[in-house]
Amino acid sequence: MAELKPCPFCGGKAVVKTSSNSVDHFGMFSQLHSVCCSKCGATTAKTYKSEFRRDADGFHVICDGYEEAATDWNRRPAL
Ligand SMILES: [Zn+2]
């Protein structure tokens, strides 16, 4: 999992919020992620979607929204 840099605005600890979007729909799962500062509440401007598929071979990640959210958060310029 990607490391999150501290908040660029206040230096607070960043946390990832994950919400389940749809669950087990023909073996498909999706989740929405956003990164949020636990101190001042700054968030990423958008939410990022992860998609997973489960079949006989196991669990497959189709797209990784967590990594994308973390990358965008870490790219934010400090003030
Ligand atoms: Zn902050």
PDB file of the backbone (N, CA, C, O) and the ligand in Angstrom, with CONECT records:
HET     ZN  A 101       1
ATOM      1  N   MET A   1       0.829  -1.208   0.000  1.00  0.00           N
ATOM      2  CA  MET A   1       0.000   0.000   0.000  1.00  0.00           C
ATOM      3  C   MET A   1       0.862   1.257   0.000  1.00  0.00           C
ATOM      4  O   MET A   1       1.928   1.293   0.615  1.00  0.00           O
ATOM      5  N   ALA A   2       0.405   2.246  -0.671  1.00  0.00           N
ATOM      6  CA  ALA A   2       1.178   3.476  -0.797  1.00  0.00           C
ATOM      7  C   ALA A   2       1.217   4.232   0.530  1.00  0.00           C
ATOM      8  O   ALA A   2       0.247   4.248   1.287  1.00  0.00           O
ATOM      9  N   GLU A   3       2.347   4.848   0.785  1.00  0.00           N
ATOM     10  CA  GLU A   3       2.489   5.713   1.944  1.00  0.00           C
ATOM     11  C   GLU A   3       1.814   7.047   1.670  1.00  0.00           C
ATOM     12  O   GLU A   3       1.892   7.576   0.562  1.00  0.00           O
ATOM     13  N   LEU A   4       1.161   7.578   2.668  1.00  0.00           N
ATOM     14  CA  LEU A   4       0.556   8.899   2.505  1.00  0.00           C
ATOM     15  C   LEU A   4       1.433   9.944   3.176  1.00  0.00           C
ATOM     16  O   LEU A   4       1.865   9.785   4.318  1.00  0.00           O
ATOM     17  N   LYS A   5       1.683  11.015   2.437  1.00  0.00           N
ATOM     18  CA  LYS A   5       2.434  12.120   3.024  1.00  0.00           C
ATOM     19  C   LYS A   5       1.520  12.891   3.977  1.00  0.00           C
ATOM     20  O   LYS A   5       0.296  12.828   3.859  1.00  0.00           O
ATOM     21  N   PRO A   6       2.118  13.618   4.919  1.00  0.00           N
ATOM     22  CA  PRO A   6       1.285  14.445   5.807  1.00  0.00           C
ATOM     23  C   PRO A   6       0.544  15.514   5.011  1.00  0.00           C
ATOM     24  O   PRO A   6       0.925  15.844   3.887  1.00  0.00           O
ATOM     25  N   CYS A   7      -0.505  16.042   5.599  1.00  0.00           N
ATOM     26  CA  CYS A   7      -1.297  17.093   4.956  1.00  0.00           C
ATOM     27  C   CYS A   7      -0.407  18.262   4.550  1.00  0.00           C
ATOM     28  O   CYS A   7       0.387  18.740   5.360  1.00  0.00           O
ATOM     29  N   PRO A   8      -0.529  18.737   3.293  1.00  0.00           N
ATOM     30  CA  PRO A   8       0.292  19.869   2.850  1.00  0.00           C
ATOM     31  C   PRO A   8      -0.129  21.201   3.482  1.00  0.00           C
ATOM     32  O   PRO A   8       0.620  22.177   3.433  1.00  0.00           O
ATOM     33  N   PHE A   9      -1.306  21.236   4.065  1.00  0.00           N
ATOM     34  CA  PHE A   9      -1.822  22.489   4.635  1.00  0.00           C
ATOM     35  C   PHE A   9      -1.481  22.648   6.108  1.00  0.00           C
ATOM     36  O   PHE A   9      -1.124  23.738   6.555  1.00  0.00           O
ATOM     37  N   CYS A  10      -1.592  21.550   6.869  1.00  0.00           N
ATOM     38  CA  CYS A  10      -1.389  21.672   8.316  1.00  0.00           C
ATOM     39  C   CYS A  10      -0.399  20.657   8.866  1.00  0.00           C
ATOM     40  O   CYS A  10      -0.052  20.716  10.045  1.00  0.00           O
ATOM     41  N   GLY A  11       0.069  19.712   8.022  1.00  0.00           N
ATOM     42  CA  GLY A  11       1.013  18.712   8.496  1.00  0.00           C
ATOM     43  C   GLY A  11       0.359  17.575   9.257  1.00  0.00           C
ATOM     44  O   GLY A  11       1.046  16.715   9.809  1.00  0.00           O
ATOM     45  N   GLY A  12      -0.962  17.567   9.290  1.00  0.00           N
ATOM     46  CA  GLY A  12      -1.692  16.514  10.007  1.00  0.00           C
ATOM     47  C   GLY A  12      -1.600  15.177   9.303  1.00  0.00           C
ATOM     48  O   GLY A  12      -1.150  15.079   8.161  1.00  0.00           O
ATOM     49  N   LYS A  13      -2.033  14.159  10.004  1.00  0.00           N
ATOM     50  CA  LYS A  13      -1.985  12.803   9.472  1.00  0.00           C
ATOM     51  C   LYS A  13      -3.108  12.599   8.463  1.00  0.00           C
ATOM     52  O   LYS A  13      -4.267  12.924   8.720  1.00  0.00           O
ATOM     53  N   ALA A  14      -2.731  12.051   7.304  1.00  0.00           N
ATOM     54  CA  ALA A  14      -3.722  11.783   6.261  1.00  0.00           C
ATOM     55  C   ALA A  14      -4.276  10.370   6.417  1.00  0.00           C
ATOM     56  O   ALA A  14      -3.538   9.433   6.722  1.00  0.00           O
ATOM     57  N   VAL A  15      -5.556  10.229   6.208  1.00  0.00           N
ATOM     58  CA  VAL A  15      -6.182   8.905   6.277  1.00  0.00           C
ATOM     59  C   VAL A  15      -6.985   8.668   5.002  1.00  0.00           C
ATOM     60  O   VAL A  15      -7.486   9.603   4.377  1.00  0.00           O
ATOM     61  N   VAL A  16      -7.092   7.407   4.639  1.00  0.00           N
ATOM     62  CA  VAL A  16      -7.908   7.056   3.475  1.00  0.00           C
ATOM     63  C   VAL A  16      -9.284   6.635   3.958  1.00  0.00           C
ATOM     64  O   VAL A  16      -9.421   5.780   4.833  1.00  0.00           O
ATOM     65  N   LYS A  17     -10.293   7.250   3.375  1.00  0.00           N
ATOM     66  CA  LYS A  17     -11.660   6.827   3.648  1.00  0.00           C
ATOM     67  C   LYS A  17     -12.100   5.908   2.524  1.00  0.00           C
ATOM     68  O   LYS A  17     -11.947   6.230   1.345  1.00  0.00           O
ATOM     69  N   THR A  18     -12.635   4.787   2.892  1.00  0.00           N
ATOM     70  CA  THR A  18     -13.096   3.830   1.893  1.00  0.00           C
ATOM     71  C   THR A  18     -14.558   3.527   2.147  1.00  0.00           C
ATOM     72  O   THR A  18     -14.960   3.249   3.277  1.00  0.00           O
ATOM     73  N   SER A  19     -15.346   3.581   1.096  1.00  0.00           N
ATOM     74  CA  SER A  19     -16.735   3.192   1.250  1.00  0.00           C
ATOM     75  C   SER A  19     -17.060   2.104   0.241  1.00  0.00           C
ATOM     76  O   SER A  19     -16.612   2.143  -0.905  1.00  0.00           O
ATOM     77  N   SER A  20     -17.830   1.155   0.677  1.00  0.00           N
ATOM     78  CA  SER A  20     -18.248   0.105  -0.237  1.00  0.00           C
ATOM     79  C   SER A  20     -19.322   0.665  -1.147  1.00  0.00           C
ATOM     80  O   SER A  20     -20.278   1.301  -0.702  1.00  0.00           O
ATOM     81  N   ASN A  21     -19.145   0.420  -2.395  1.00  0.00           N
ATOM     82  CA  ASN A  21     -20.089   0.940  -3.368  1.00  0.00           C
ATOM     83  C   ASN A  21     -21.069  -0.170  -3.731  1.00  0.00           C
ATOM     84  O   ASN A  21     -22.222  -0.144  -3.303  1.00  0.00           O
ATOM     85  N   SER A  22     -20.633  -1.108  -4.490  1.00  0.00           N
ATOM     86  CA  SER A  22     -21.481  -2.257  -4.762  1.00  0.00           C
ATOM     87  C   SER A  22     -20.723  -3.512  -4.352  1.00  0.00           C
ATOM     88  O   SER A  22     -19.502  -3.580  -4.497  1.00  0.00           O
ATOM     89  N   VAL A  23     -21.422  -4.472  -3.858  1.00  0.00           N
ATOM     90  CA  VAL A  23     -20.780  -5.664  -3.318  1.00  0.00           C
ATOM     91  C   VAL A  23     -21.322  -6.907  -4.008  1.00  0.00           C
ATOM     92  O   VAL A  23     -22.532  -7.094  -4.135  1.00  0.00           O
ATOM     93  N   ASP A  24     -20.414  -7.734  -4.441  1.00  0.00           N
ATOM     94  CA  ASP A  24     -20.729  -9.053  -4.967  1.00  0.00           C
ATOM     95  C   ASP A  24     -21.833  -9.041  -6.030  1.00  0.00           C
ATOM     96  O   ASP A  24     -22.840  -9.739  -5.912  1.00  0.00           O
ATOM     97  N   HIS A  25     -21.626  -8.266  -7.022  1.00  0.00           N
ATOM     98  CA  HIS A  25     -22.549  -8.211  -8.135  1.00  0.00           C
ATOM     99  C   HIS A  25     -21.918  -9.031  -9.257  1.00  0.00           C
ATOM    100  O   HIS A  25     -21.018  -8.544  -9.942  1.00  0.00           O
ATOM    101  N   PHE A  26     -22.363 -10.235  -9.451  1.00  0.00           N
ATOM    102  CA  PHE A  26     -21.735 -11.181 -10.388  1.00  0.00           C
ATOM    103  C   PHE A  26     -20.243 -11.334 -10.094  1.00  0.00           C
ATOM    104  O   PHE A  26     -19.426 -11.401 -11.012  1.00  0.00           O
ATOM    105  N   GLY A  27     -19.896 -11.388  -8.808  1.00  0.00           N
ATOM    106  CA  GLY A  27     -18.499 -11.548  -8.436  1.00  0.00           C
ATOM    107  C   GLY A  27     -17.689 -10.269  -8.509  1.00  0.00           C
ATOM    108  O   GLY A  27     -16.482 -10.282  -8.270  1.00  0.00           O
ATOM    109  N   MET A  28     -18.345  -9.162  -8.837  1.00  0.00           N
ATOM    110  CA  MET A  28     -17.644  -7.874  -8.937  1.00  0.00           C
ATOM    111  C   MET A  28     -17.830  -7.081  -7.648  1.00  0.00           C
ATOM    112  O   MET A  28     -18.908  -7.061  -7.054  1.00  0.00           O
ATOM    113  N   PHE A  29     -16.749  -6.431  -7.237  1.00  0.00           N
ATOM    114  CA  PHE A  29     -16.821  -5.545  -6.086  1.00  0.00           C
ATOM    115  C   PHE A  29     -16.277  -4.186  -6.511  1.00  0.00           C
ATOM    116  O   PHE A  29     -15.384  -4.111  -7.354  1.00  0.00           O
ATOM    117  N   SER A  30     -16.794  -3.144  -5.950  1.00  0.00           N
ATOM    118  CA  SER A  30     -16.139  -1.856  -6.148  1.00  0.00           C
ATOM    119  C   SER A  30     -16.154  -1.072  -4.846  1.00  0.00           C
ATOM    120  O   SER A  30     -17.040  -1.234  -4.007  1.00  0.00           O
ATOM    121  N   GLN A  31     -15.156  -0.224  -4.705  1.00  0.00           N
ATOM    122  CA  GLN A  31     -15.042   0.617  -3.526  1.00  0.00           C
ATOM    123  C   GLN A  31     -14.653   2.017  -3.969  1.00  0.00           C
ATOM    124  O   GLN A  31     -14.012   2.204  -5.003  1.00  0.00           O
ATOM    125  N   LEU A  32     -15.051   2.992  -3.170  1.00  0.00           N
ATOM    126  CA  LEU A  32     -14.649   4.370  -3.442  1.00  0.00           C
ATOM    127  C   LEU A  32     -13.700   4.832  -2.347  1.00  0.00           C
ATOM    128  O   LEU A  32     -13.922   4.575  -1.164  1.00  0.00           O
ATOM    129  N   HIS A  33     -12.639   5.517  -2.757  1.00  0.00           N
ATOM    130  CA  HIS A  33     -11.645   6.008  -1.806  1.00  0.00           C
ATOM    131  C   HIS A  33     -11.505   7.515  -1.941  1.00  0.00           C
ATOM    132  O   HIS A  33     -11.614   8.073  -3.033  1.00  0.00           O
ATOM    133  N   SER A  34     -11.263   8.153  -0.819  1.00  0.00           N
ATOM    134  CA  SER A  34     -10.774   9.525  -0.856  1.00  0.00           C
ATOM    135  C   SER A  34      -9.787   9.669   0.291  1.00  0.00           C
ATOM    136  O   SER A  34      -9.854   8.934   1.276  1.00  0.00           O
ATOM    137  N   VAL A  35      -8.875  10.617   0.157  1.00  0.00           N
ATOM    138  CA  VAL A  35      -7.896  10.858   1.213  1.00  0.00           C
ATOM    139  C   VAL A  35      -8.305  12.109   1.960  1.00  0.00           C
ATOM    140  O   VAL A  35      -8.689  13.109   1.352  1.00  0.00           O
ATOM    141  N   CYS A  36      -8.224  12.053   3.251  1.00  0.00           N
ATOM    142  CA  CYS A  36      -8.711  13.134   4.100  1.00  0.00           C
ATOM    143  C   CYS A  36      -7.705  13.402   5.207  1.00  0.00           C
ATOM    144  O   CYS A  36      -7.139  12.467   5.774  1.00  0.00           O
ATOM    145  N   CYS A  37      -7.483  14.663   5.516  1.00  0.00           N
ATOM    146  CA  CYS A  37      -6.621  15.016   6.642  1.00  0.00           C
ATOM    147  C   CYS A  37      -7.406  14.851   7.938  1.00  0.00           C
ATOM    148  O   CYS A  37      -8.524  15.350   8.063  1.00  0.00           O
ATOM    149  N   SER A  38      -6.809  14.141   8.912  1.00  0.00           N
ATOM    150  CA  SER A  38      -7.528  13.892  10.165  1.00  0.00           C
ATOM    151  C   SER A  38      -7.572  15.132  11.055  1.00  0.00           C
ATOM    152  O   SER A  38      -8.310  15.177  12.040  1.00  0.00           O
ATOM    153  N   LYS A  39      -6.772  16.139  10.696  1.00  0.00           N
ATOM    154  CA  LYS A  39      -6.684  17.337  11.536  1.00  0.00           C
ATOM    155  C   LYS A  39      -7.539  18.498  11.001  1.00  0.00           C
ATOM    156  O   LYS A  39      -8.386  19.030  11.717  1.00  0.00           O
ATOM    157  N   CYS A  40      -7.309  18.882   9.738  1.00  0.00           N
ATOM    158  CA  CYS A  40      -8.030  20.048   9.214  1.00  0.00           C
ATOM    159  C   CYS A  40      -9.146  19.656   8.246  1.00  0.00           C
ATOM    160  O   CYS A  40      -9.942  20.506   7.847  1.00  0.00           O
ATOM    161  N   GLY A  41      -9.212  18.383   7.867  1.00  0.00           N
ATOM    162  CA  GLY A  41     -10.330  17.932   7.034  1.00  0.00           C
ATOM    163  C   GLY A  41     -10.146  18.140   5.540  1.00  0.00           C
ATOM    164  O   GLY A  41     -11.077  17.909   4.769  1.00  0.00           O
ATOM    165  N   ALA A  42      -8.954  18.576   5.112  1.00  0.00           N
ATOM    166  CA  ALA A  42      -8.702  18.716   3.680  1.00  0.00           C
ATOM    167  C   ALA A  42      -8.857  17.352   3.006  1.00  0.00           C
ATOM    168  O   ALA A  42      -8.444  16.331   3.557  1.00  0.00           O
ATOM    169  N   THR A  43      -9.449  17.341   1.819  1.00  0.00           N
ATOM    170  CA  THR A  43      -9.632  16.062   1.125  1.00  0.00           C
ATOM    171  C   THR A  43      -9.162  16.184  -0.316  1.00  0.00           C
ATOM    172  O   THR A  43      -8.974  17.279  -0.846  1.00  0.00           O
ATOM    173  N   THR A  44      -8.979  15.016  -0.933  1.00  0.00           N
ATOM    174  CA  THR A  44      -8.758  15.011  -2.374  1.00  0.00           C
ATOM    175  C   THR A  44     -10.023  15.533  -3.041  1.00  0.00           C
ATOM    176  O   THR A  44     -11.126  15.358  -2.523  1.00  0.00           O
ATOM    177  N   ALA A  45      -9.856  16.174  -4.190  1.00  0.00           N
ATOM    178  CA  ALA A  45     -10.976  16.832  -4.856  1.00  0.00           C
ATOM    179  C   ALA A  45     -11.986  15.827  -5.397  1.00  0.00           C
ATOM    180  O   ALA A  45     -13.161  16.150  -5.566  1.00  0.00           O
ATOM    181  N   LYS A  46     -11.531  14.630  -5.661  1.00  0.00           N
ATOM    182  CA  LYS A  46     -12.471  13.646  -6.187  1.00  0.00           C
ATOM    183  C   LYS A  46     -12.320  12.331  -5.437  1.00  0.00           C
ATOM    184  O   LYS A  46     -11.425  12.168  -4.607  1.00  0.00           O
ATOM    185  N   THR A  47     -13.208  11.405  -5.745  1.00  0.00           N
ATOM    186  CA  THR A  47     -13.093  10.062  -5.179  1.00  0.00           C
ATOM    187  C   THR A  47     -12.549   9.129  -6.250  1.00  0.00           C
ATOM    188  O   THR A  47     -12.690   9.387  -7.445  1.00  0.00           O
ATOM    189  N   TYR A  48     -11.937   8.060  -5.817  1.00  0.00           N
ATOM    190  CA  TYR A  48     -11.243   7.132  -6.700  1.00  0.00           C
ATOM    191  C   TYR A  48     -11.860   5.757  -6.536  1.00  0.00           C
ATOM    192  O   TYR A  48     -12.100   5.288  -5.424  1.00  0.00           O
ATOM    193  N   LYS A  49     -12.106   5.134  -7.652  1.00  0.00           N
ATOM    194  CA  LYS A  49     -12.817   3.861  -7.616  1.00  0.00           C
ATOM    195  C   LYS A  49     -11.866   2.686  -7.812  1.00  0.00           C
ATOM    196  O   LYS A  49     -11.040   2.670  -8.724  1.00  0.00           O
ATOM    197  N   SER A  50     -12.008   1.715  -6.935  1.00  0.00           N
ATOM    198  CA  SER A  50     -11.306   0.443  -7.098  1.00  0.00           C
ATOM    199  C   SER A  50     -12.312  -0.601  -7.547  1.00  0.00           C
ATOM    200  O   SER A  50     -13.463  -0.598  -7.110  1.00  0.00           O
ATOM    201  N   GLU A  51     -11.876  -1.482  -8.411  1.00  0.00           N
ATOM    202  CA  GLU A  51     -12.735  -2.581  -8.829  1.00  0.00           C
ATOM    203  C   GLU A  51     -12.004  -3.905  -8.672  1.00  0.00           C
ATOM    204  O   GLU A  51     -10.814  -4.030  -8.963  1.00  0.00           O
ATOM    205  N   PHE A  52     -12.750  -4.871  -8.207  1.00  0.00           N
ATOM    206  CA  PHE A  52     -12.201  -6.210  -7.970  1.00  0.00           C
ATOM    207  C   PHE A  52     -13.137  -7.240  -8.595  1.00  0.00           C
ATOM    208  O   PHE A  52     -14.332  -6.997  -8.769  1.00  0.00           O
ATOM    209  N   ARG A  53     -12.580  -8.362  -8.919  1.00  0.00           N
ATOM    210  CA  ARG A  53     -13.380  -9.464  -9.429  1.00  0.00           C
ATOM    211  C   ARG A  53     -12.950 -10.744  -8.724  1.00  0.00           C
ATOM    212  O   ARG A  53     -11.762 -10.999  -8.526  1.00  0.00           O
ATOM    213  N   ARG A  54     -13.932 -11.529  -8.359  1.00  0.00           N
ATOM    214  CA  ARG A  54     -13.633 -12.796  -7.713  1.00  0.00           C
ATOM    215  C   ARG A  54     -14.118 -13.932  -8.604  1.00  0.00           C
ATOM    216  O   ARG A  54     -15.279 -13.947  -9.013  1.00  0.00           O
ATOM    217  N   ASP A  55     -13.255 -14.864  -8.903  1.00  0.00           N
ATOM    218  CA  ASP A  55     -13.672 -16.036  -9.669  1.00  0.00           C
ATOM    219  C   ASP A  55     -12.955 -17.263  -9.125  1.00  0.00           C
ATOM    220  O   ASP A  55     -12.365 -17.214  -8.046  1.00  0.00           O
ATOM    221  N   ALA A  56     -13.005 -18.352  -9.864  1.00  0.00           N
ATOM    222  CA  ALA A  56     -12.435 -19.615  -9.387  1.00  0.00           C
ATOM    223  C   ALA A  56     -10.934 -19.517  -9.107  1.00  0.00           C
ATOM    224  O   ALA A  56     -10.402 -20.259  -8.281  1.00  0.00           O
ATOM    225  N   ASP A  57     -10.255 -18.595  -9.801  1.00  0.00           N
ATOM    226  CA  ASP A  57      -8.813 -18.423  -9.611  1.00  0.00           C
ATOM    227  C   ASP A  57      -8.470 -17.565  -8.404  1.00  0.00           C
ATOM    228  O   ASP A  57      -7.310 -17.479  -8.001  1.00  0.00           O
ATOM    229  N   GLY A  58      -9.485 -16.932  -7.831  1.00  0.00           N
ATOM    230  CA  GLY A  58      -9.198 -16.088  -6.680  1.00  0.00           C
ATOM    231  C   GLY A  58      -9.686 -14.669  -6.885  1.00  0.00           C
ATOM    232  O   GLY A  58     -10.699 -14.421  -7.538  1.00  0.00           O
ATOM    233  N   PHE A  59      -8.945 -13.758  -6.314  1.00  0.00           N
ATOM    234  CA  PHE A  59      -9.352 -12.366  -6.220  1.00  0.00           C
ATOM    235  C   PHE A  59      -8.473 -11.533  -7.145  1.00  0.00           C
ATOM    236  O   PHE A  59      -7.248 -11.586  -7.041  1.00  0.00           O
ATOM    237  N   HIS A  60      -9.072 -10.776  -8.035  1.00  0.00           N
ATOM    238  CA  HIS A  60      -8.296  -9.992  -8.991  1.00  0.00           C
ATOM    239  C   HIS A  60      -8.588  -8.504  -8.822  1.00  0.00           C
ATOM    240  O   HIS A  60      -9.740  -8.097  -8.671  1.00  0.00           O
ATOM    241  N   VAL A  61      -7.541  -7.712  -8.851  1.00  0.00           N
ATOM    242  CA  VAL A  61      -7.717  -6.263  -8.815  1.00  0.00           C
ATOM    243  C   VAL A  61      -7.791  -5.763 -10.252  1.00  0.00           C
ATOM    244  O   VAL A  61      -6.848  -5.931 -11.024  1.00  0.00           O
ATOM    245  N   ILE A  62      -8.891  -5.161 -10.598  1.00  0.00           N
ATOM    246  CA  ILE A  62      -9.054  -4.643 -11.960  1.00  0.00           C
ATOM    247  C   ILE A  62      -8.510  -3.222 -12.044  1.00  0.00           C
ATOM    248  O   ILE A  62      -7.741  -2.901 -12.950  1.00  0.00           O
ATOM    249  N   CYS A  63      -8.900  -2.391 -11.123  1.00  0.00           N
ATOM    250  CA  CYS A  63      -8.223  -1.092 -11.040  1.00  0.00           C
ATOM    251  C   CYS A  63      -8.085  -0.696  -9.580  1.00  0.00           C
ATOM    252  O   CYS A  63      -8.963  -0.970  -8.761  1.00  0.00           O
ATOM    253  N   ASP A  64      -6.983  -0.054  -9.270  1.00  0.00           N
ATOM    254  CA  ASP A  64      -6.634   0.241  -7.901  1.00  0.00           C
ATOM    255  C   ASP A  64      -6.793   1.721  -7.594  1.00  0.00           C
ATOM    256  O   ASP A  64      -5.877   2.517  -7.800  1.00  0.00           O
ATOM    257  N   GLY A  65      -7.960   2.070  -7.105  1.00  0.00           N
ATOM    258  CA  GLY A  65      -8.240   3.475  -6.795  1.00  0.00           C
ATOM    259  C   GLY A  65      -7.483   3.972  -5.581  1.00  0.00           C
ATOM    260  O   GLY A  65      -7.234   5.169  -5.439  1.00  0.00           O
ATOM    261  N   TYR A  66      -7.120   3.051  -4.709  1.00  0.00           N
ATOM    262  CA  TYR A  66      -6.377   3.440  -3.507  1.00  0.00           C
ATOM    263  C   TYR A  66      -5.037   4.048  -3.899  1.00  0.00           C
ATOM    264  O   TYR A  66      -4.666   5.119  -3.420  1.00  0.00           O
ATOM    265  N   GLU A  67      -4.313   3.351  -4.780  1.00  0.00           N
ATOM    266  CA  GLU A  67      -3.014   3.848  -5.229  1.00  0.00           C
ATOM    267  C   GLU A  67      -3.155   5.208  -5.914  1.00  0.00           C
ATOM    268  O   GLU A  67      -2.346   6.115  -5.715  1.00  0.00           O
ATOM    269  N   GLU A  68      -4.201   5.319  -6.721  1.00  0.00           N
ATOM    270  CA  GLU A  68      -4.442   6.559  -7.447  1.00  0.00           C
ATOM    271  C   GLU A  68      -4.734   7.718  -6.484  1.00  0.00           C
ATOM    272  O   GLU A  68      -4.223   8.825  -6.652  1.00  0.00           O
ATOM    273  N   ALA A  69      -5.555   7.441  -5.486  1.00  0.00           N
ATOM    274  CA  ALA A  69      -5.880   8.457  -4.483  1.00  0.00           C
ATOM    275  C   ALA A  69      -4.635   8.884  -3.723  1.00  0.00           C
ATOM    276  O   ALA A  69      -4.409  10.073  -3.497  1.00  0.00           O
ATOM    277  N   ALA A  70      -3.822   7.895  -3.328  1.00  0.00           N
ATOM    278  CA  ALA A  70      -2.595   8.190  -2.577  1.00  0.00           C
ATOM    279  C   ALA A  70      -1.624   8.998  -3.432  1.00  0.00           C
ATOM    280  O   ALA A  70      -0.998   9.940  -2.946  1.00  0.00           O
ATOM    281  N   THR A  71      -1.500   8.628  -4.709  1.00  0.00           N
ATOM    282  CA  THR A  71      -0.594   9.327  -5.616  1.00  0.00           C
ATOM    283  C   THR A  71      -1.013  10.791  -5.780  1.00  0.00           C
ATOM    284  O   THR A  71      -0.181  11.696  -5.725  1.00  0.00           O
ATOM    285  N   ASP A  72      -2.309  11.006  -5.981  1.00  0.00           N
ATOM    286  CA  ASP A  72      -2.799  12.377  -6.147  1.00  0.00           C
ATOM    287  C   ASP A  72      -2.608  13.196  -4.872  1.00  0.00           C
ATOM    288  O   ASP A  72      -2.235  14.368  -4.925  1.00  0.00           O
ATOM    289  N   TRP A  73      -2.863  12.574  -3.745  1.00  0.00           N
ATOM    290  CA  TRP A  73      -2.685  13.272  -2.462  1.00  0.00           C
ATOM    291  C   TRP A  73      -1.220  13.654  -2.279  1.00  0.00           C
ATOM    292  O   TRP A  73      -0.914  14.788  -1.912  1.00  0.00           O
ATOM    293  N   ASN A  74      -0.323  12.720  -2.531  1.00  0.00           N
ATOM    294  CA  ASN A  74       1.114  12.954  -2.326  1.00  0.00           C
ATOM    295  C   ASN A  74       1.672  13.988  -3.300  1.00  0.00           C
ATOM    296  O   ASN A  74       2.713  14.589  -3.035  1.00  0.00           O
ATOM    297  N   ARG A  75       1.003  14.195  -4.399  1.00  0.00           N
ATOM    298  CA  ARG A  75       1.441  15.133  -5.424  1.00  0.00           C
ATOM    299  C   ARG A  75       1.056  16.575  -5.096  1.00  0.00           C
ATOM    300  O   ARG A  75       1.544  17.517  -5.721  1.00  0.00           O
ATOM    301  N   ARG A  76       0.170  16.734  -4.102  1.00  0.00           N
ATOM    302  CA  ARG A  76      -0.280  18.082  -3.745  1.00  0.00           C
ATOM    303  C   ARG A  76       0.879  18.970  -3.285  1.00  0.00           C
ATOM    304  O   ARG A  76       1.680  18.560  -2.444  1.00  0.00           O
ATOM    305  N   PRO A  77       0.967  20.144  -3.816  1.00  0.00           N
ATOM    306  CA  PRO A  77       2.051  21.027  -3.362  1.00  0.00           C
ATOM    307  C   PRO A  77       1.784  21.558  -1.968  1.00  0.00           C
ATOM    308  O   PRO A  77       0.642  21.848  -1.611  1.00  0.00           O
ATOM    309  N   ALA A  78       2.838  21.683  -1.187  1.00  0.00           N
ATOM    310  CA  ALA A  78       2.712  22.293   0.131  1.00  0.00           C
ATOM    311  C   ALA A  78       2.565  23.800  -0.027  1.00  0.00           C
ATOM    312  O   ALA A  78       3.062  24.383  -0.990  1.00  0.00           O
ATOM    313  N   LEU A  79       1.885  24.420   0.915  1.00  0.00           N
ATOM    314  CA  LEU A  79       1.723  25.862   0.831  1.00  0.00           C
ATOM    315  C   LEU A  79       2.930  26.566   1.455  1.00  0.00           C
ATOM    316  O   LEU A  79       2.982  27.795   1.482  1.00  0.00           O
TER     317      LEU A  79
HETATM  318 ZN    ZN A 101      -4.583  19.199   7.259  1.00  0.00          ZN2+
END
